Amino acid sequence: MADVLIIGAGPVGLFMAALLLQAGVDVQTVEQRSAPEPHSRAIGIHPPALAALARAGVGEALVGEGVRIRRGVALAGGKRLAEMSFAGVSDCFPFILSHPQGRTEALLERRVNGLKAGAVHRAVRLTGLSDDGGQVTVDAVGPCGAVRYAAPLVIAADGVRSSVRALQGIGVRGKDYPDSYVMGDFADGTGFGADAALFLAGDGIVESFPLPGQLRRWVVRLGARDAAGLTADGGDCAAWFTQCVRGRTGFEIDPGTNSMLSSFGVRTRLASRMVAGRVIMIGDAAHEVSPIGGQGMNLGWLDAEALAPIVTAALGGEDVAGSLRIFERTRLRAAAKAARQAEINMALGRPLADRRLALRNRGIAGVAAVPFVNSLIARRFTMH
């Protein structure tokens, strides 16, 4: 029996495992997927999360592989409206790191296996969970049939469709948004280098971020006509996507270099609680926020960093009830704040008619021109 059983071997669960293992806690991690997800949705690592990852022994490898985004630029009609520097947001990490989630997971899993060989068990699906007040028993089905795990504490990092949350009967409150997006990764011929770019087009915003390997991710906010065109395109989504980017930004991207194309809608979900007896939920299992702004995965890492010392104290025999209440309150508050920030980001990128578009773009340019405000917004965007 391990000290802690972690459900979920995504980036948050693996990070939680690394933190606890290096603190001397015996951990087992189980994951429903038989193999890591090959495609990356999340790519942005913000300075507070990068500092936490460094403390878990993976920061140097991440920075060595990733692209350091030190500046974002806003453009409209081929003209540069504003720019934002991240130079002042952190002494150690004055940038947002662009690093594909798949590689981030691989580095974290390597770290976990280096701390404890065989700590990650894949193709394990939960079927039941019971908490008798002294330990938690988890029933599951693995590659060889039924299996049972027991541990004094269970940490659920099993994502937006959390089996643990469902088995515990924990409710969520949330909101669905009308916004829809398509994102794709293509060879980078923009000349932006390591800069992020936001194109404030009337048909909807286009976001563009550098990736390792001379690639660039494009994220397009869909309008009603776009959704209809995408559906009726005859299946050549990459060609449609490149035409959409060209029309809104003026940049040509080669559809033949596409390595990933994915659509997504947006919603917010906050669990009514993160702590239920000896079961604690972190990451998307506890709070799902819009990907626009790139804070969801980072929130999960910061959950784990806040939880790790509480877990070690509990296993050492300390009464941590008060600490868990503070943890739950502050982390749900942080998730709600991130959700509000994402709402602002989405509102700024929605389609607008000519007059309202001009007013919005002038407003953004005016605000960005005030150094103090620009710096404040940069800190907000980077989770400070």
Secondary structure, DSSP 8 states (H G I E B T S, - for coil): --SEEEE--SHHHHHHHHHHHHTT--EEEE-SSSS--SS-S--EE-HHHHHHHHHTT-HHHHHHHSEEE-EEEEEETTEEEEEEE-TTS-SS--SEEE--HHHHHHHHHHHHHHHSTT-EE-S-EEEEEEE-SS-EEEEEEETTEEEEEEESEEEE---TT-HHHHHHT--EEEEEEEEEEEEEEEE--SS-TT-EEEE--TT--EEEEEETTTEEEEEEE--HHHHHHHHTSTT-HHHHHHHHHHHHH-----GGG--EEEEEEEEEEEES-SEETTEEE-GGGTEE--STTS-HHHHHHHHHHHHHHHHHHHHTT---HHHHHHHHHHHHHHHHHHHHHHHHHHHHTS---HHHHHHHHHHHHHHHTSHHHHHHHHHHHTT-
